[in-house]
Amino acid sequence: MNIHHLELFYYVAKHGGIAAAVRNMPYGIQQPAVSGQISKLEESLGIKLFNRRPFALSPQGRELFEFVEPFFDRLDLMADRIRGSASPQLRIAAPAIALHDYIPNLLHRVRRKFPAFKLNLHEAGQPEAERLLLKREIDLAVTVMESKPRAGLHTKPLLELPLVLIVHGKHRLTGAKELWRRDKIEETLITFPSGETVCACFQKGLKALGVEWYSGIEVNSARLIECYVANGFGIGVSVGIPGAVQSKQIRQMALENFPPVVIGAMWGGKLSPVGLQFLAELEAEADALRGGSRHPAESS
């Protein structure tokens, strides 16, 4: 028997059907692929393991499930035991600005309680972070919560960040409301790609105001937005991060009544002690940032 086919059968039997199994598996696989591989397992055994609609295990399927269930149920426990006997590790995914400006300080705090652990860092947004979590290639992600996470993943909101306009330090604009009163906004809009959360929230806010202004320059990081604004290419839209060091060449302006962007932690399964400690440090840092900012955005 093919062991992978047995694993798929285990999830189908445990969750009561192929569709439910696909939603709860710790890695991505499409429903037709599961159905096809279960059919191959039944073909190799020469029996029918379950009825599809309504779902019900056959006597032989029930016997096979009782045989494989203890093994697959205990896989995660065994993995935890093996990891516990080796050097602890922490595998994190996060956007570039978090990896650069925030996570190093958090890791210093984690090392106070876990002086030696292996560290692996990935730059990723929510879709890629979910893929890495489901493939068990990372332990925890810090990400902009763009959509409802996939089944099997846990999330914890950490911060709601306001949208802000970023203008050159010498720009005459004193507030965002001056832009909304114009017949046409001439300045180039510099922001994240149109499919990302920051851009979507900004366009939602513009629509409520009856204003049209679409991106002219799209970049993949907040630092690049600031860089191109500082070099005179246009006006940027980003998020106001409490305590972030701001260049003297640019200014931030608050965008009142625009929807905020939610930053959260995301993980799959049971976190190791070092992972739990990192999550605790994330929550503590979020609490501290909510307490105030060294660089509050200007009022519009």
C-alpha positions as CSV (number, residue, x, y, z in Angstrom):
1,M,0.0,0.0,0.0
2,N,1.1,3.5,-0.8
3,I,1.8,5.3,2.5
4,H,0.7,8.7,1.1
5,H,-2.6,7.2,0.0
6,L,-3.1,5.8,3.6
7,E,-2.4,9.3,5.0
8,L,-5.1,10.8,2.7
9,F,-7.5,8.1,3.7
10,Y,-6.8,8.8,7.4
11,Y,-7.8,12.5,6.9
12,V,-10.9,11.6,4.9
13,A,-12.1,9.1,7.5
14,K,-11.2,11.4,10.5
15,H,-13.1,14.4,9.1
16,G,-16.0,12.6,7.5
17,G,-15.5,13.2,3.8
18,I,-13.1,14.4,1.1
19,A,-14.1,18.0,1.1
20,A,-13.7,18.2,4.9
21,A,-10.4,16.4,4.7
22,V,-9.0,19.0,2.2
23,R,-10.1,21.9,4.5
24,N,-8.3,20.3,7.5
25,M,-5.1,18.9,6.0
26,P,-1.8,20.6,7.1
27,Y,-0.7,21.1,3.5
28,G,-2.4,22.1,0.3
29,I,-4.0,19.6,-2.0
30,Q,-7.0,19.8,-4.3
31,Q,-10.1,17.7,-3.8
32,P,-9.9,15.9,-7.2
33,A,-6.4,14.8,-6.4
34,V,-7.5,13.3,-3.0
35,S,-10.4,11.6,-4.7
36,G,-8.2,10.1,-7.4
37,Q,-5.6,8.8,-4.9
38,I,-8.2,7.3,-2.6
39,S,-9.6,5.5,-5.7
40,K,-6.1,4.1,-6.4
41,L,-5.9,2.9,-2.8
42,E,-9.3,1.1,-3.1
43,E,-8.2,-0.4,-6.4
44,S,-5.0,-1.7,-4.9
45,L,-7.0,-3.3,-2.0
46,G,-9.8,-4.5,-4.2
47,I,-12.5,-3.1,-1.8
48,K,-14.6,0.0,-1.3
49,L,-13.5,1.9,1.8
50,F,-16.4,4.3,2.2
51,N,-19.6,5.5,0.7
52,R,-19.3,9.1,-0.7
53,R,-22.8,10.5,-0.2
54,P,-23.7,10.3,2.6
55,F,-20.3,9.6,3.9
56,A,-20.0,6.3,5.8
57,L,-17.0,4.0,6.2
58,S,-17.5,0.4,5.0
59,P,-16.6,-2.4,7.5
60,Q,-13.2,-2.8,5.8
61,G,-12.7,1.0,5.8
62,R,-13.5,1.1,9.5
63,E,-11.0,-1.7,10.1
64,L,-8.3,0.1,8.1
65,F,-8.9,3.4,9.9
66,E,-8.6,1.8,13.3
67,F,-5.3,0.4,12.2
68,V,-3.7,3.6,10.8
69,E,-5.3,6.1,13.2
70,P,-2.9,5.6,16.2
71,F,0.1,6.1,13.9
72,F,-1.0,9.3,12.2
73,D,-2.5,10.7,15.4
74,R,0.8,10.4,17.2
75,L,3.0,11.8,14.4
76,D,3.0,15.4,15.8
77,L,3.8,14.1,19.3
78,M,6.7,12.2,18.0
79,A,7.9,15.2,16.0
80,D,7.7,17.3,19.2
81,R,9.7,14.7,21.1
82,I,12.4,14.6,18.4
83,R,12.6,18.4,18.3
84,G,12.8,18.6,22.0
85,S,15.9,16.3,22.1
86,A,17.6,18.5,19.5
87,S,18.5,22.2,19.5
88,P,15.3,24.3,19.5
89,Q,14.6,26.1,16.3
90,L,12.4,29.1,15.3
91,R,11.3,29.6,11.7
92,I,9.6,33.0,11.0
93,A,8.1,34.7,8.0
94,A,7.3,38.4,7.9
95,P,7.4,41.5,5.6
96,A,10.8,43.0,5.0
97,I,10.1,46.1,7.2
98,A,9.2,43.8,10.2
99,L,12.3,41.6,9.7
100,H,14.5,44.7,9.5
101,D,13.1,47.1,12.1
102,Y,11.2,45.0,14.7
103,I,12.0,41.3,14.8
104,P,15.7,41.6,15.7
105,N,14.8,43.3,19.1
106,L,12.2,40.6,19.7
107,L,14.7,37.8,19.0
108,H,17.2,39.4,21.5
109,R,14.4,39.1,24.2
110,V,13.7,35.5,23.2
111,R,17.4,34.6,23.6
112,R,17.3,35.7,27.2
113,K,15.2,32.6,27.9
114,F,16.5,30.4,25.1
115,P,20.1,31.3,24.7
116,A,20.7,28.9,21.8
117,F,18.3,28.2,19.1
118,K,18.5,27.8,15.3
119,L,16.9,30.7,13.4
120,N,15.4,30.7,9.9
121,L,13.9,33.9,8.4
122,H,11.6,34.3,5.3
123,E,10.3,37.5,3.7
124,A,6.7,36.8,2.9
125,G,3.2,38.3,2.7
126,Q,0.0,36.4,3.8
127,P,-0.4,34.0,0.8
128,E,3.2,32.9,0.8
129,A,3.2,32.7,4.6
130,E,0.2,30.4,4.6
131,R,1.8,28.2,2.0
132,L,4.9,27.9,4.2
133,L,2.9,27.2,7.3
134,L,0.8,24.5,5.6
135,K,3.9,22.8,4.3
136,R,5.4,23.1,7.8
137,E,8.4,25.0,6.5
138,I,7.9,27.8,9.1
139,D,6.6,27.9,12.6
140,L,5.0,31.3,12.8
141,A,4.3,34.3,10.5
142,V,3.8,38.0,11.2
143,T,1.7,39.4,8.4
144,V,-0.8,41.9,7.1
145,M,-4.1,40.1,7.4
146,E,-5.4,40.4,3.9
147,S,-8.1,37.7,4.1
148,K,-9.5,35.0,6.2
149,P,-6.7,32.4,6.7
150,R,-7.0,28.9,5.4
151,A,-8.4,26.1,7.6
152,G,-6.0,24.6,10.0
153,L,-4.2,27.9,10.8
154,H,-4.5,29.9,14.0
155,T,-4.4,33.7,14.0
156,K,-4.0,36.5,16.6
157,P,-4.6,40.2,15.6
158,L,-1.8,42.3,17.0
159,L,-2.1,45.9,15.7
160,E,-4.5,48.0,13.7
161,L,-2.4,50.5,11.6
162,P,-3.8,53.6,10.1
163,L,-3.3,54.6,6.5
164,V,-1.1,57.6,5.9
165,L,-0.1,59.9,3.1
166,I,3.6,60.4,2.7
167,V,4.7,63.7,1.1
168,H,8.0,65.3,0.4
169,G,9.2,67.5,3.3
170,K,9.0,70.6,1.0
171,H,5.5,69.8,-0.4
172,R,3.0,72.6,0.1
173,L,0.2,70.2,1.0
174,T,-0.8,70.6,4.7
175,G,-3.5,68.0,4.9
176,A,-5.2,65.2,2.9
177,K,-8.5,67.1,2.7
178,E,-6.8,69.6,0.3
179,L,-6.4,66.7,-2.2
180,W,-10.0,65.6,-2.0
181,R,-11.3,69.1,-2.8
182,R,-9.4,69.1,-6.2
183,D,-11.2,68.4,-9.5
184,K,-8.2,66.1,-10.4
185,I,-5.2,65.0,-8.4
186,E,-2.1,65.6,-10.6
187,E,0.5,64.1,-8.4
188,T,1.6,60.5,-9.1
189,L,0.4,58.0,-6.5
190,I,3.1,55.7,-5.1
191,T,1.9,52.6,-3.3
192,F,1.9,48.9,-3.0
193,P,0.5,46.7,-5.9
194,S,-3.2,47.1,-6.5
195,G,-4.1,43.6,-5.2
196,E,-2.5,44.2,-1.7
197,T,-4.4,45.2,1.4
198,V,-3.0,48.7,1.8
199,C,-4.0,49.7,-1.7
200,A,-7.4,48.0,-1.4
201,C,-8.1,49.9,1.9
202,F,-7.0,53.2,0.4
203,Q,-9.2,52.7,-2.7
204,K,-12.2,51.8,-0.5
205,G,-11.7,55.1,1.4
206,L,-11.4,57.1,-1.8
207,K,-14.6,55.5,-3.1
208,A,-16.5,56.6,0.0
209,L,-15.3,60.2,-0.7
210,G,-16.2,60.0,-4.4
211,V,-12.5,60.6,-5.3
212,E,-10.6,58.8,-8.1
213,W,-6.8,58.4,-7.8
214,Y,-5.0,55.3,-9.0
215,S,-1.4,54.2,-8.5
216,G,1.2,55.4,-11.0
217,I,4.2,53.7,-9.3
218,E,3.8,50.4,-7.6
219,V,6.5,49.0,-5.2
220,N,6.7,46.1,-2.8
221,S,7.9,47.7,0.4
222,A,7.2,50.7,2.6
223,R,10.8,51.7,2.4
224,L,10.6,52.0,-1.4
225,I,7.5,54.2,-1.1
226,E,9.4,56.5,1.3
227,C,12.5,56.5,-1.0
228,Y,10.6,57.5,-4.1
229,V,8.6,60.2,-2.3
230,A,11.8,61.6,-0.9
231,N,13.2,61.7,-4.5
232,G,10.3,63.7,-5.7
233,F,8.4,61.1,-7.7
234,G,5.0,61.7,-6.2
235,I,2.8,61.2,-3.1
236,G,2.9,57.8,-1.3
237,V,0.3,55.8,0.6
238,S,1.5,53.5,3.4
239,V,0.7,52.6,7.0
240,G,1.6,54.6,10.0
241,I,3.8,52.4,12.2
242,P,4.2,53.6,15.8
243,G,7.8,54.3,16.7
244,A,9.1,53.9,13.1
245,V,12.1,56.2,12.3
246,Q,11.1,58.7,9.7
247,S,13.4,60.4,7.2
248,K,13.6,64.2,7.5
249,Q,13.0,64.4,3.8
250,I,9.3,63.3,4.1
251,R,6.2,64.0,6.2
252,Q,3.3,61.8,7.1
253,M,-0.4,62.9,7.1
254,A,-3.2,61.0,8.7
255,L,-6.0,59.7,6.5
256,E,-9.1,60.0,8.7
257,N,-12.0,57.7,8.2
258,F,-10.0,55.3,6.0
259,P,-10.1,51.6,7.0
260,P,-7.1,50.5,9.0
261,V,-4.7,47.6,8.1
262,V,-4.6,44.7,10.6
263,I,-1.2,43.1,11.5
264,G,-1.4,39.7,13.0
265,A,0.4,36.5,14.0
266,M,-0.4,33.3,12.2
267,W,0.7,29.7,13.0
268,G,-0.3,26.1,12.4
269,G,-0.5,23.3,15.0
270,K,1.2,23.4,18.3
271,L,4.0,26.0,18.9
272,S,7.2,24.9,20.5
273,P,8.3,26.6,23.7
274,V,10.6,29.0,21.8
275,G,7.7,29.7,19.4
276,L,5.4,30.5,22.3
277,Q,8.0,32.8,23.7
278,F,8.3,34.7,20.4
279,L,4.5,35.0,20.2
280,A,4.5,36.4,23.8
281,E,7.2,39.0,22.7
282,L,5.1,39.9,19.7
283,E,2.1,40.6,21.9
284,A,4.1,42.6,24.4
285,E,5.6,44.7,21.5
286,A,2.2,45.3,20.1
287,D,0.9,46.4,23.5
288,A,3.9,48.8,23.8
289,L,3.3,50.2,20.3
290,R,-0.4,50.8,21.0
291,G,0.6,52.8,24.0
292,G,2.0,55.7,21.8
293,S,4.3,56.6,18.9
294,R,7.4,58.7,18.9
295,H,6.4,60.0,15.4
296,P,2.6,60.6,15.4
297,A,1.1,61.4,12.0
298,E,0.1,65.0,11.3
299,S,-3.6,65.7,11.4
300,S,-5.4,66.2,8.1
